Amino acid sequence: MTTELRENERLDDLQRNGFRIIQNPEKFCFGMDAVLLSGFVRARAGDVLLDLGTGTGIIPILLAAKTECAHLTGLEIQEESADMARRSVALNGLSERIHIRTGDIKEADRYFPSASFDEITCNPPYMIGQHGLTNPGEPKAIARHEILCTLEDVVRVTAKLLKPGGRFFLVHRPFRLAEIMTTLSQYKLEPKRMRLVYPFVDKEPNMVLLESVRGGRSRLSVEKPLIIYQKPGVYMPEIYDLYGY
């Protein structure tokens, strides 16, 4: 299947199942955090999954390749990104498995029934406030800063939409880890599995991957560190595996 690309759009090969994705580098392109999150997710055959703030649909598309989920939904507030996601879904022949909906994370519990998802994923904006932003309405700013939603917004709706025992997979920044843990516990999402991501073995971690369970018991497993680079420009073997190289 072919698709018409619009101004400044490009078609990128995802190295998985022949899947491709439409992106506009003038707006926003997915990063390694989305790929790492997709590799961290544990989903069972037949599960129903929701990705909050799906952008151009990278996480549902990767999970369609990596898992046997029965259905995946992506929720995205920016119509231009949602449109690219829909066209990528159609391009990859995934329209029966993936649905992209335009909407606000803060109102997600109005779009979907309570306790209707087995898993929820989110790669949310990491930065607090609008310090240094010249154009808060610019797509890259919305993706990186808590302009249209906060961490608590994400956690609140996740707690409503997950089934009891359902799992929430999140990628975020370690400098907010105390706040993340407190907010998850506040909404009865018990952190169960954590993995810190380091750019190099001798550097501080710059990402954290977290799995939480709705109504889970208090017990956290900390996995071995995930190191990105052996040396500048050369990934560790696990990263090559995640990217499908």
N, C-alpha and C positions, 0 to 999 in steps of 0.2 A: 504494500500500500504506500502511496506517496501522499504528501501533504504540502500545502502551500505555506511557505515561510513568509512572514511579514517583515517589515523594515527592521534591520539590525538583529534579526533572529538567526540562530544557527541550530544545526542538528548534531547532537553529540552521541557517540556510541558508548553504551553503558557496560560493554564487555560481559553482559549477562543475557543468555537466551536470545541474542540478537536484538535486544531491546535498545531503543534510542529515545532521546529526550530533546524537546525543543526548549531552547533558552535564549535569553536576550542579555548579553553581557553589559549592555547599557543600563539595565535595570538591576538584575540580581541573578547569580548563578549558584547552584548548590555547592557546598563545601565538603571537606572531609568529615565534618561532624555528622552530616546526614548519612554518609556511607558507614561510619562507625556505629551509629545508632541502629541502622538496618542490620548490621552484623551482630549486634548485642541482643536483638529481639528474639524471644523464644515464643513461637506460635505453633499451635497444634493444627492438624488437618481438620478442616471444617470450621475453624474459628472465624469470627467476625471482628474486624479491626477498624479503628478510627485513627486517622492522623490529623492532629490539630495544627493549623497553620502550615498546610502542606506545600505552599509555594507553587512551584511548577510540577508537583506530583512525584518528586524523586523518591520519597520513602515508600509510598504505595507501589510504585512501579518496581523498585528493587525487591520489595517483600513479595510481590507477585512472582518474581523469579526465584526467590530463595525459600519460600514457604508454601504450604498447601492450604493457606487461608481460603475459606469459601468466598469471602467478600471483603473488600477493603474500601473505605470511604476516606476522602481527603476533604477537609474543610479549609477554605482560604478566603480571606476578606478582600483581597485585591483582585478585581475582576480580570485585569490583564494577565496576572499570573495564573488564575483559575482557568482562563481560556487556553493558555499554553498547555496547562496540565491536561485539559480535556482532549486537546488535539494530539498530545503525546499518547494518551491512553488509547485513543482510536487508532493512531498510527501503529501501535504495538498489538492491536487486536485484543485489547483487554477490557473492552466496554462492558462485557458481561460480568467481570470480576471487580472492576474499580469504578466507583462513582465519585465525581468531583462536585462539591457543592460550594457555592459562594455564600459566605456568611461570616458573622462575627463570633470569635471564640467565646466572648462573654455571654453570648446568647445560645450557645451550642445546646444547652439543655432544653431549649424551646424547639429546636429543629429535630431532635432525636428522642425516642422514648427513654425513660430512666432505666438503668441497669440493662442496656441493650447490646453492650460490646464486651467481648472476651478480653481484648487488649486495646489499649490506647497508647499512641506514641506521640511525642512532641519534641521538636527542635526549636525552642522558643527564642524570642529576643533575649539576649544575655545582659545588656547594659541597662542600668537604671537611669531614668530621667532623660533630659534632652541637652545635657551640657555639651557645648561645642557644636551642636547641630545647626547648620545654616538653613536646611530645608527639611523640617520634620515630616513632611508629606511625601518625601522622595522614597521610592520602593526600598532602596538599600537601608535607609534609616529605619523604616518600619520593621524590616527584617531583623535589625540588630539592636534596636532600642525599645524599651517598654513604652511605646507611644500609644498603641491601640489596645494593649492588654498587658497585664502584670502576671508574675509568677502565680500569685494567689488566684487570679482569674482562671488560669490553666488548671490548677489543682482543684479548685472548687467544682468546675464543670466535669472534670475527670471523675471525681468522687461520685457524682450523680449518675454518670453515664456508664460506668463500669458495673458489670455483674458482681455480686458478692464472690470474692475469691479471684476476680479479674485482675489483670496485671497492667501496670502503667510503666512505660519505658521512656526515660528522659535523658537528654544530653544537655549539659549545662557547664558552667564555669566553677572551678573549685573555690574561688574567692567568695562565692555565695552559698557554700555548702551548709553552713550552720542554719541559714535562713531556709534553705530548701528542706532540710530534715525537719525543722520545726513546723513548716507549713504542711508538709506531707502528713505528719503525725496529727496535726490539728484537724485534718479532714479524714482521718482514719485510713490513710494509705500508708501501710507499714513498709518502710525500706527493708528489702530482703537481700539485695545483691548490688554491689558497687564495684566499679573498676575505674581507676584513675589512668588518664592518658598523658604520656610524656612526649614532648617533641624529640628529645634525645635522652639517653640514659642518665646524663649528668645534669639535666635541667629540671626545673620545677614542673609539676603537672599543669596543663593548660585546659584540660577538659575532664569531666567526670560523667560516667555512664551509670545510671541508676535504674533498678527495677524495684517497684513497690507493688504490694498486694492489697486490694481493698479488704479490710477487716482481717489482715494477716496477724499472726502472732509475732512478738518482738524477738527477732533473731536476724542479724545482718551478716552476710558472708561477703568478705572483701577479697576480690579476685586478684590474681597477679597483675602487676602493672602492664599496660599496653604501651610499647615504645614505637614511635612512628618511624624514625630515621636511624639507620646504621651510621650514616655520615651524610653531609649535605647532598641532597639530590638522590639519595639511595634509600629506598624504603626497607624496613625490616620484612622478612618473609611473610609474616602474618598480614601485613598491610597489602602486599601484592595479592595474597589470597582473597582478602576482602574485596579488592577492586576487580578480581577475576582475571588478572594478568597471568 
